[in-house]
């Protein structure tokens, strides 16, 4: 029965498509660029058919075509040309470079190529040259400031740090907000590897947190042909659930027909600290205005340059230091880092077969002394394709091995792995030279004895070199991903493709910290012992994906054409985690799970989710200027309740190239308008439907647990997460309109988009009243709206034969609002994260990701109300809204200058508005290092504009904050100080600068070298922040890869600037 | 064309969905069991109550009953020791008890009832009720009748304090009335307190536990409007020779390793970056020294460099040197007492006193004081309670004097179980509240002072913990905040 159906069904398709061309003949020619060079790899297709080839290395092509046919020549970066064959048998074509790339063929969802002008939605394509010009080791970092609406955030300057991408704002309150990543049509894993000692499962806790990057950063940028960003749902919906947040499509390089080609590219760069906190340099070691030889803070007297005895007395001796500022003591702690990127690729092919083999190596060591922050990556990729008459096969296999070490951030863990370097050095008094503590490494040094744990100058901190040399971690990952695609031309108008892909990775992570015991009689005996610990984490991720796609293309007469496809998708994702940890190491310096008498903490989890989808889409073209596209997808997921796990979502878009219809002035050669509407569903995480029992682990109050097995017994508890058998999919709906314009010989291009997107039935982990017996349940609640404007302006102010100068400006603004949370009766908001009293919340009427903090009490005029007897501000019991974690708007600017083989390019971005939490600021205020803590020379002062409460109302305050209370004012326990830990997020960063010289072809004529270029580059060379932020790079974050990523930092390491040289050769 | 798409979609659906439903049936959590026998849940539930009572509640109990005070060189408990509690401060306790232990006991109760193991039902009711009473005593009103029914009630109402007490007593009586000879009430080896004995022995112990708990619930009401009924109920229990506990009811299986230690030690020492937050309060110091009880002082506190020295209660900004005030002693392997035997004897002594049996009151007082020393392995000199001894039972005095003696001794004995003496003081007024600081010449040793940095109105002691924000965030029925000085319904 099924067979009959299939035939019937295929029959339906055949009838209208039964048309054939007669009298084909051979047509050949050479394709050249407008600069005279030959163009290899140009797509030459016979219009209305799927027949096509690419030009060879010398730009030559041969194709069979009927006289009535039209050949279309298209190539990325050039305007397409259509030429009627007629009687000609040789057609030589010169393609004109197109800065706007409006005529290009772009890759859309599921690997389907379409003409850009037929698209009813906004996409952006970034070519390889932009991705590799500044030699980023991470391909995602290279996307920074390139695409309006795409936000890129890099966690830190450490090699291999995470990059979090977000398209068109945050949609999901507690779910995933990252786009789907797709390589050659196959969805990829992008697991984040942020973890900490306390986190059970890659959670974003802030105790000794470690960022081992996200998986999509491990792709070799050199092997990327282009990256296409599908921003709206209408663009990405056919990928199903996971593309509700947009999709990033990566197309890898393939071999081209022609001679074997070898490409070598190599770069070397140095990196250095870009931003460390800008601290005060006026006051030195001490507290409450008095010098204190063992205090770890700068609340002491004014630095006077006089020599002082300080630190502990050891063997009747003590150290001396000049009481003067060590202005660069933080910077001096750091080294210069380096990074090597080398790759080699061999490619070639014939008209029927092609291959490409590439190997790359990236080695980097970050700015922290030793190799404690380092990154090594080796990749090997194999690409091959074969075309045999109607049958074709393409395959792509990649292997990645990565080894990474990172320096932990956040707070220390004395009960386990120990303290955290950054937290230790950032609190050091301003007059203390941190590098002097290095004497710890040299037992022969006369200062050695002052640097040991027992005798270090303060019991409130650990010698950072001890921390650095007695801790470590190692992350190893092996990954294989790839796909194989079979194609068969069933009929002239109909082909079928079957694509199966997988992404398999195994990762092993180990973290350790030594025992740091302090002798009972030591000067620092009041400091905590560090118990030492070892943890091991093994992770496995598997993704299998299969797509069966039928493609249909047909021209009805000369004015109508149809391009349609439908398909079937299977997707399975599994993961496995094994974790073991021991603390209280017995043998110092031996890091093995066996080295402890305490019961290990262990857990093992596996997870599996499956999805079946069917989808279809059809584009109807009229007269090559009007296009209507309709599509739909239905998914069945394993993660929603049985019987309620199916959801359907349609999409539609219209594109009209008005300039092809209406006579427009010659200055405006191109006008396109587009409109799209689409929806997409999103399923839940696995295992949210049924209630379970979990291993017994109970709290002992604020700190510590009682964990089972205990007393020889194992135990389970009723899980506090209640199952939900009524869970529904989360649905996003988006409307998008756009306008694309080209002026003045298309030297001015404008692309404007407006969208309005609503995500309803948010899948949220809702907090319940614990007295119900459960604390959370995954439910459908609330809606979030994102509206936005994206503008891309391309200018080529100068274009002569020798010189071309281009500028691109991207502007992006998002209006983001939580419209409802469905929590009427509760607190009306969802707490997403908190650090001390600063909270990240989802609140109705506010942007998703609203930061709240305590504030002082204020009178109706906004004046600070102070305590009449101490002069200190009173704390308001209400928390104050401080702003959104999203910027107000972002501006990306890039420019290039081409002159005789020299190419200079630069890009940067400016982000305006938004706020973030900074724990580093908190520490600076607490220990008196903060630049802002110098008001009135730290002498008693009346809080400016302060008032006191009187029976009649308010009266001006005259009571000064006393000398002893100056610390309390800035860093004491009154929680209104936390107002100062929320900083403005505005910044400008110069992302990339590069200067490349390509050796002219003529000069290479006699050499075996076909192409050569050399260049210099720099990344993140400049960071500007406004006065309100003296502290950290606003991009720094330590909160993983979810929405919280933009919340801020918890003692994050510094960001870095990088500069280097590169060489590229082709043989 | 659209019909083609539609047909195609239907066809593909038909092709894929036949086997699709089975293929998609993978959403049962492989990492966590969906059904667990109640004997595996019972110990986690018991540990949960022990964790919070022995951890968070022991800390505030010791601070508010002036055994110990916040160190002047650290700041972990400044909020508690200045009576400056925020609604979020006891979120963990509220969550761990309700969604942890009490809810787990509910599960045990349900499954044990189904299987007819009334021994296990009794155990679950006993410690669950113990936990509910702790919550009721800290918070006054708590969810009870509508609590722990998450499938049907997401916003449980708070029951009035007297109703909570009445319901808890009813539940205990119902559990005691179960048929333990039904052939299904087998021994429960996983019981952390009395596991490993015969069923009969275990049932006997748990009945004694429940009787003792009933006695505690009645005693708590002696200053309330329910006083007469409560005392009558106590008398009825005593007259009926009701069996009470004859030894500590305790968890003793703690070991010296992370997350398997005594919760007070784990909370206050191991997991904290400063392990000396809790220092000797001058209130307790003056009393013990006035009674030459240096042995007990030494058992409770590690002296600083200058010998035993206390800090005025709540005077955490004092300039006294860092190493001076003595640090509270606690170890990883200290037992957690649901009831310590001295506590039981003190309760019985008070019960006999209130029901007019003075001889028995003295007998249990003497046993209680001796047991209080034994609990901390301190050699007990019987002369202390003999005629003329510092802790002699005031047989010649009136009932009030006798009550004062019992409660004072109980206060000194309840070190690390300070919540009980805090509530005794709120119920009986002993130790009395001092109008002056311990440094004053007029100060009477042992009288409670108001914390030096109190944020409450002058002269006031705290009476309760504020309703939690974690409750309010999810429950419209959470009552409005009431001042910390508002009495819990049964307080004097």
Interface residues (C-beta under 8 A of the other chain):
Chain A: X2 X5 X6 X9 X12 X13 X412 X414 X415 X416 X526 X528 X531 X550 X562 X564 X566 X567 X568 X583 X584 X597 X598 X599 X601 X604 X605 X606 X607 X608 X609 X610 X611 X612 X614 X616 X618 X620 X630 X632 X634 X636 X637 X638 X639 X642 X645 X686 X687 X689 X690 X691 X692 X693 X694 X695 X696 X697 X698 X699 X700 X701 X702 X703 X704 X705 X706 X707 X708 X710 X711 X712 X713 X714 X715 X716 X717 X718 X719 X720 X722 X766 X767 X768 X769 X770 X771 X772 X773 X774 X775 X825 X826 X827 X831 X973
Chain B: X1 X2 X4 X5 X7 X8 X9 X11 X12 X13 X14 X15 X16 X17 X20 X21 X23 X24 X25 X26 X27 X28 X29 X30 X31 X32 X33 X34 X35 X36 X40 X41 X42 X43 X44 X45 X47 X48 X50 X51 X52 X54 X55 X56 X57 X59 X75 X78 X92 X93 X94 X95 X96 X98 X99 X100 X101 X102 X103 X104 X106 X107 X142 X143 X147 X148 X149 X150 X151 X153 X154 X155 X156 X190 X192 X195 X251 X253 X257 X258 X259 X260 X261 X263 X264 X266 X267 X268 X270 X271 X272 X273 X274 X275 X276 X322 X323 X470 X471 X472 X473 X474 X475 X476 X478
